[in-house]
Amino acid sequence: MKAIRIGWAKTDLTPDRPVWMIGQMYHRVSESVRDPITATALALENGEAQAVFVSLDMTEVPMHAMERLKARLSGLGDLNFENISFGVTHTHNASDFFQDFMRLDNESVFGEDILPELYFPDNVLRGEEAQTYLVEKLADLITRAWMQRMPGGVSAAHEYAAVSFSRRAVFARGDGEETVMYGDCSNDRFLRFEPGGDSAVELLYTWDLQGNLTGVAVNVPCPSQVFELHRFLSADYWGFVRGDVASALGEIYILPLCGAAGDLSPIDLVKISKSNQQELLLWGGQAQEVQRNFDMVRICEDLAARITEAVMRGYRQAKTEIDESPVLKHECLHLQLPLRLVSKEAYEASLAEVNRIQSEFSPEHRMTTQDVVCAFEPQGDVLRWRMQQETSVFPCVSHIVRIGAVALATNPFELFSEFAQRMKARALPEQLFVVQLSNGIGGYLPSRPAVAGGSYSSKPASTFCGPEGGDLLVEETLRAVNRMFEEQPGC
């Protein structure tokens, strides 16, 4: 086996000016900074294979910046840009450093003249200027991680921490049932949750040749969405994790990897429902800032404490199992998943609703934010109908990486947790890190129970693929992962 070389770097992405924020359906510009939003890069290479993982405190991967970033990195001749995997923590208190893709969708269906007017401070960072800012930051980050590669070792651990909770509550409705994302569980009709939570934490530690810990990749199946509704920049609970781990282990690098969590969140709805009945309705509506009745800082502190405890438990095991020459393999899967289609009948009904809305408003009498939110589903059906006239597939990239006895598989979706459980249960390696929200913008990928239950995150407007696409993603991922371990049995 060849020796592995490891490089790390991190950078502060926080701008010194207001920036356009994304992650909610209402217009937001940052008004303050609660804590820094960062980007971290881990480079692995052994002369035969290479992999770079970039984790961003952002809502979506900034695909708009990839061509410019690739050009900026072209001078690193021995680094193949296609071997860089970009993922996000899914904090909703950040920016994409360009423009709001949801607003672009609104304009493509309703036109700009009847939508709510947008107001920006004179010094707001957005558009091409913001993109340039991000590209320069990321180019420097990746260059430093790649150039600072040094011989070292890796080890892995599997731990548990109570971080994620189901956000899809199931209620009785007449003779049947319905699901409500962020539903009020204190309601008499509440029955159960659609999925359970996922407490698994996958950990990959890196070391120098003297046995000193240099960093850890932490795969937690939960988006960083405690602070999500407000107008300040924040890394959310990951900012707290960084502080706690630094206190315990020193200033090592931390690579957050968001596990499959399309139906999960860091908020315990059972606990908060009784004191947030009206707030949950507003929260689910996504049309305004909501002051919820719980201590967001306390929740982040608790989550960070649990994650840090898992990191420490794993550390005690991993420091005795360092491998300086692990197998390193990397394959990029280019998948064509079935596009989720809308029927002609659904399209025609949604088009009629769009036409009704357009006739009701004018440049002098514009839609409100609430009107835009209410139009999300018919708008989504119209956009999907247009898309399916051109294609029946959704192309996506999945990075499959073997690092010693463990493997990592990425996908671009907010992937419902059952798909990851199926992958982990059937994969040959002892551990499989499933990393969502990577290398693309795939929307939610819901399970069959979620489609049957309804609500936001399971309908065509918020998805590109349905359960059939999830099935194919599972099978193709397993085929690629298992092939890497079948080729060298016992390694």
TORDREN-551167 format. One record per residue (C-alpha): z, y, x; residue in three letters. Coordinates in steps of 0.25 Angstrom, whole numbers, padded with zeros to 4 digits, always signed. Layout:
BEGIN
ZYXALA/...
END
This chain:
BEGIN
+0000+0000+0000MET/-0003+0014+0005LYS/+0008+0025+0006ALA/+0009+0035-0005ILE/+0009+0050-0002ARG/+0016+0059-0012ILE/+0015+0074-0015GLY/+0022+0083-0024TRP/+0021+0098-0028ALA/+0026+0106-0040LYS/+0023+0120-0045THR/+0028+0131-0055ASP/+0018+0133-0066LEU/+0026+0144-0072THR/+0018+0157-0073PRO/+0025+0171-0071ASP/+0018+0176-0084ARG/+0017+0172-0099PRO/+0008+0160-0101VAL/+0001+0154-0114TRP/+0010+0142-0118MET/+0004+0129-0125ILE/+0011+0117-0132GLY/+0013+0123-0146GLN/+0004+0127-0157MET/+0008+0142-0156TYR/+0004+0152-0146HIS/+0015+0154-0135ARG/+0015+0162-0122VAL/+0027+0160-0113SER/+0038+0171-0113GLU/+0047+0165-0102SER/+0049+0154-0092VAL/+0061+0145-0095ARG/+0058+0136-0083ASP/+0046+0133-0074PRO/+0034+0125-0078ILE/+0029+0117-0066THR/+0019+0107-0061ALA/+0022+0095-0052THR/+0012+0087-0044ALA/+0014+0073-0038LEU/+0003+0067-0028ALA/+0002+0053-0025LEU/-0008+0047-0015GLU/-0009+0035-0005ASN/-0023+0036+0001GLY/-0029+0027-0010GLU/-0025+0034-0023ALA/-0019+0047-0027GLN/-0013+0053-0039ALA/-0007+0067-0042VAL/+0002+0070-0054PHE/+0004+0084-0059VAL/+0014+0087-0070SER/+0014+0101-0077LEU/+0024+0107-0085ASP/+0013+0110-0096MET/+0009+0106-0110THR/-0004+0100-0107GLU/-0012+0097-0094VAL/-0020+0109-0091PRO/-0034+0103-0091MET/-0040+0116-0092HIS/-0036+0118-0077ALA/-0041+0105-0071MET/-0055+0109-0066GLU/-0050+0121-0059ARG/-0038+0113-0053LEU/-0048+0102-0049LYS/-0056+0113-0042ALA/-0044+0119-0035ARG/-0040+0105-0030LEU/-0053+0101-0025SER/-0049+0105-0010GLY/-0039+0093-0010LEU/-0050+0084-0007GLY/-0042+0071-0006ASP/-0036+0073-0020LEU/-0044+0069-0032ASN/-0041+0078-0044PHE/-0043+0067-0053GLU/-0031+0060-0048ASN/-0022+0072-0052ILE/-0015+0069-0066SER/-0009+0081-0073PHE/+0002+0080-0083GLY/+0011+0089-0091VAL/+0025+0089-0095THR/+0021+0094-0109HIS/+0030+0106-0109THR/+0026+0115-0120HIS/+0032+0127-0113ASN/+0020+0129-0103ALA/+0006+0133-0103SER/-0008+0126-0100ASP/-0011+0139-0092PHE/-0024+0141-0099PHE/-0025+0142-0114GLN/-0020+0136-0127ASP/-0029+0124-0131PHE/-0023+0123-0145MET/-0027+0138-0147ARG/-0041+0134-0142LEU/-0041+0123-0153ASP/-0037+0133-0163ASN/-0048+0142-0160GLU/-0059+0131-0160SER/-0056+0128-0174VAL/-0051+0141-0181PHE/-0057+0151-0171GLY/-0049+0162-0164GLU/-0050+0173-0175ASP/-0040+0167-0185ILE/-0030+0160-0175LEU/-0017+0168-0172PRO/-0019+0178-0162GLU/-0014+0175-0148LEU/-0006+0185-0140TYR/-0003+0185-0125PHE/+0005+0194-0116PRO/-0004+0201-0106ASP/+0001+0193-0095ASN/+0000+0179-0101VAL/-0006+0169-0091LEU/-0017+0161-0098ARG/-0032+0157-0098GLY/-0039+0156-0084GLU/-0028+0164-0077GLU/-0018+0153-0081ALA/-0027+0142-0078GLN/-0029+0148-0064THR/-0014+0149-0062TYR/-0012+0134-0066LEU/-0023+0129-0058VAL/-0018+0136-0045GLU/-0004+0130-0048LYS/-0009+0116-0050LEU/-0019+0116-0038ALA/-0007+0120-0029ASP/+0002+0110-0035LEU/-0007+0098-0033ILE/-0012+0103-0019THR/+0002+0103-0014ARG/+0006+0090-0020ALA/-0006+0083-0014TRP/-0005+0090-0001MET/+0010+0086+0000GLN/+0008+0071-0001ARG/+0017+0064+0008MET/+0020+0049+0010PRO/+0032+0044+0001GLY/+0035+0034-0010GLY/+0037+0032-0025VAL/+0046+0025-0034SER/+0047+0024-0049ALA/+0058+0022-0059ALA/+0059+0020-0075HIS/+0070+0027-0082GLU/+0074+0032-0096TYR/+0078+0046-0101ALA/+0079+0050-0116ALA/+0069+0062-0116VAL/+0059+0059-0127SER/+0061+0058-0142PHE/+0051+0056-0153SER/+0045+0068-0159ARG/+0038+0061-0170ARG/+0048+0059-0182ALA/+0044+0050-0194VAL/+0048+0054-0208PHE/+0047+0047-0221ALA/+0036+0053-0230ARG/+0035+0048-0244GLY/+0031+0033-0243ASP/+0028+0035-0228GLY/+0031+0042-0215GLU/+0027+0054-0207GLU/+0029+0058-0193THR/+0033+0073-0189VAL/+0032+0077-0175MET/+0046+0084-0172TYR/+0050+0080-0186GLY/+0064+0084-0192ASP/+0072+0071-0190CYS/+0084+0076-0199SER/+0074+0075-0211ASN/+0078+0064-0221ASP/+0064+0059-0220ARG/+0065+0056-0205PHE/+0063+0041-0202LEU/+0061+0039-0187ARG/+0053+0043-0175PHE/+0039+0038-0173GLU/+0041+0034-0158PRO/+0054+0033-0150GLY/+0056+0041-0138GLY/+0053+0036-0124ASP/+0064+0037-0113SER/+0057+0031-0101ALA/+0056+0039-0089VAL/+0046+0035-0078GLU/+0049+0040-0064LEU/+0041+0040-0051LEU/+0048+0045-0039TYR/+0042+0050-0025THR/+0049+0049-0012TRP/+0046+0054+0003ASP/+0046+0044+0014LEU/+0061+0047+0017GLN/+0064+0042+0003GLY/+0067+0056-0003ASN/+0063+0058-0017LEU/+0052+0068-0019THR/+0048+0068-0034GLY/+0048+0060-0047VAL/+0038+0059-0058ALA/+0045+0058-0071VAL/+0038+0052-0083ASN/+0045+0056-0096VAL/+0039+0053-0110PRO/+0042+0067-0115CYS/+0035+0080-0116PRO/+0043+0092-0111SER/+0045+0099-0124GLN/+0059+0104-0127VAL/+0056+0119-0126PHE/+0042+0117-0131GLU/+0041+0128-0142LEU/+0045+0141-0134HIS/+0038+0152-0126ARG/+0044+0149-0112PHE/+0039+0141-0101LEU/+0046+0128-0097SER/+0045+0114-0091ALA/+0054+0110-0102ASP/+0063+0098-0099TYR/+0056+0095-0086TRP/+0061+0108-0080GLY/+0075+0103-0083PHE/+0072+0089-0077VAL/+0067+0096-0064ARG/+0080+0103-0062GLY/+0088+0091-0065ASP/+0080+0082-0056VAL/+0081+0092-0045ALA/+0096+0093-0046SER/+0097+0078-0045ALA/+0086+0074-0035LEU/+0082+0088-0028GLY/+0069+0095-0029GLU/+0060+0084-0031ILE/+0047+0084-0038TYR/+0047+0080-0053ILE/+0034+0076-0060LEU/+0036+0075-0075PRO/+0026+0066-0082LEU/+0026+0066-0097CYS/+0026+0052-0103GLY/+0020+0048-0116ALA/+0027+0057-0127ALA/+0017+0062-0137GLY/+0027+0058-0148ASP/+0040+0061-0140LEU/+0047+0074-0136SER/+0060+0078-0129PRO/+0067+0082-0142ILE/+0076+0073-0150ASP/+0072+0076-0164LEU/+0083+0068-0170VAL/+0093+0077-0163LYS/+0087+0090-0166ILE/+0081+0089-0180SER/+0094+0092-0188LYS/+0095+0106-0182SER/+0080+0109-0181ASN/+0074+0106-0194GLN/+0066+0119-0196GLN/+0063+0120-0181GLU/+0057+0106-0181LEU/+0047+0111-0192LEU/+0043+0123-0184LEU/+0043+0115-0171TRP/+0033+0105-0177GLY/+0025+0116-0182GLY/+0022+0122-0168GLN/+0019+0135-0173ALA/+0030+0143-0167GLN/+0042+0144-0157GLU/+0054+0136-0163VAL/+0068+0138-0159GLN/+0074+0124-0161ARG/+0089+0121-0162ASN/+0091+0113-0150PHE/+0095+0117-0135ASP/+0081+0115-0128MET/+0088+0117-0114VAL/+0098+0106-0117ARG/+0088+0096-0121ILE/+0080+0099-0108CYS/+0092+0097-0100GLU/+0095+0084-0107ASP/+0081+0079-0105LEU/+0081+0083-0090ALA/+0095+0076-0088ALA/+0089+0063-0094ARG/+0076+0063-0086ILE/+0084+0067-0073THR/+0093+0055-0075GLU/+0081+0046-0076ALA/+0075+0052-0064VAL/+0088+0049-0056MET/+0090+0035-0061ARG/+0076+0032-0057GLY/+0078+0039-0044TYR/+0089+0029-0040ARG/+0080+0017-0043GLN/+0067+0023-0037ALA/+0073+0028-0024LYS/+0075+0013-0020THR/+0060+0009-0023GLU/+0051+0019-0016ILE/+0037+0014-0013ASP/+0030+0022-0002GLU/+0016+0014-0004SER/+0015+0012-0019PRO/+0002+0008-0025VAL/-0005+0021-0030LEU/-0017+0020-0040LYS/-0023+0030-0049HIS/-0034+0029-0059GLU/-0039+0039-0069CYS/-0043+0034-0083LEU/-0053+0041-0090HIS/-0051+0037-0105LEU/-0059+0039-0117GLN/-0049+0038-0129LEU/-0053+0038-0143PRO/-0053+0052-0149LEU/-0044+0053-0161ARG/-0054+0056-0173LEU/-0052+0064-0186VAL/-0060+0059-0198SER/-0071+0067-0205LYS/-0062+0069-0217GLU/-0050+0074-0208ALA/-0059+0083-0201TYR/-0065+0089-0214GLU/-0051+0091-0220ALA/-0047+0098-0207SER/-0059+0107-0206LEU/-0057+0111-0221ALA/-0043+0116-0217GLU/-0048+0123-0205VAL/-0058+0130-0213ASN/-0048+0134-0223ARG/-0039+0140-0212ILE/-0051+0147-0206GLN/-0054+0154-0220SER/-0039+0158-0222GLU/-0038+0166-0209PHE/-0045+0177-0202SER/-0044+0186-0190PRO/-0036+0195-0198GLU/-0027+0184-0204HIS/-0025+0174-0193ARG/-0019+0160-0193MET/-0004+0159-0189THR/+0001+0150-0179THR/+0006+0141-0190GLN/-0007+0141-0196ASP/-0013+0136-0183VAL/-0003+0125-0182VAL/-0005+0121-0197CYS/-0020+0120-0193ALA/-0018+0111-0181PHE/-0022+0098-0188GLU/-0035+0102-0195PRO/-0039+0110-0182GLN/-0036+0097-0174GLY/-0045+0089-0184ASP/-0056+0098-0183VAL/-0055+0099-0168LEU/-0055+0083-0167ARG/-0067+0082-0176TRP/-0075+0091-0167ARG/-0071+0083-0155MET/-0074+0070-0161GLN/-0088+0075-0164GLN/-0090+0075-0149GLU/-0082+0063-0144THR/-0074+0051-0149SER/-0065+0050-0136VAL/-0054+0057-0129PHE/-0056+0057-0114PRO/-0043+0057-0105CYS/-0039+0053-0092VAL/-0027+0044-0088SER/-0021+0043-0074HIS/-0016+0030-0070ILE/-0008+0029-0058VAL/-0001+0018-0051ARG/+0011+0022-0042ILE/+0017+0009-0036GLY/+0023+0001-0047ALA/+0021+0012-0058VAL/+0009+0018-0065ALA/+0007+0031-0072LEU/-0003+0034-0083ALA/-0007+0047-0089THR/-0013+0052-0102ASN/-0017+0065-0108PRO/-0010+0064-0121PHE/+0003+0066-0128GLU/+0004+0051-0128LEU/+0013+0045-0139PHE/+0024+0036-0133SER/+0019+0023-0138GLU/+0007+0023-0129PHE/+0015+0025-0117ALA/+0025+0014-0121GLN/+0013+0004-0122ARG/+0007+0008-0109MET/+0021+0006-0102LYS/+0024-0007-0108ALA/+0011-0013-0105ARG/+0008-0007-0091ALA/+0010-0016-0079LEU/+0018-0007-0070PRO/+0032-0006-0072GLU/+0031+0009-0075GLN/+0020+0017-0082LEU/+0021+0032-0082PHE/+0013+0037-0094VAL/+0010+0051-0093VAL/+0005+0059-0104GLN/-0001+0073-0105LEU/-0009+0071-0092SER/-0023+0075-0088ASN/-0028+0080-0101GLY/-0024+0085-0115ILE/-0024+0073-0125GLY/-0015+0077-0136GLY/-0006+0068-0143TYR/-0009+0053-0143LEU/-0002+0047-0155PRO/+0002+0033-0158SER/-0002+0026-0171ARG/+0012+0029-0178PRO/+0010+0043-0174ALA/-0003+0044-0181VAL/+0002+0038-0193ALA/+0014+0047-0193GLY/+0006+0060-0192GLY/+0011+0073-0187SER/+0007+0082-0175TYR/+0004+0074-0162SER/-0002+0062-0170SER/-0014+0069-0177LYS/-0028+0072-0172PRO/-0025+0087-0170ALA/-0015+0083-0159SER/-0022+0071-0153THR/-0035+0067-0147PHE/-0032+0052-0147CYS/-0025+0043-0157GLY/-0018+0030-0155PRO/-0031+0022-0152GLU/-0032+0032-0140GLY/-0018+0029-0136GLY/-0021+0014-0137ASP/-0033+0015-0127LEU/-0025+0024-0118LEU/-0014+0014-0117VAL/-0024+0002-0114GLU/-0032+0010-0104GLU/-0019+0015-0097THR/-0013+0001-0096LEU/-0026-0005-0091ARG/-0027+0005-0080ALA/-0012+0005-0076VAL/-0012-0011-0076ASN/-0024-0012-0068ARG/-0017-0004-0057MET/-0006-0015-0057PHE/-0015-0027-0059GLU/-0023-0024-0047GLU/-0011-0026-0037GLN/-0001-0035-0044PRO/+0013-0034-0039GLY/+0011-0020-0033CYS/
END
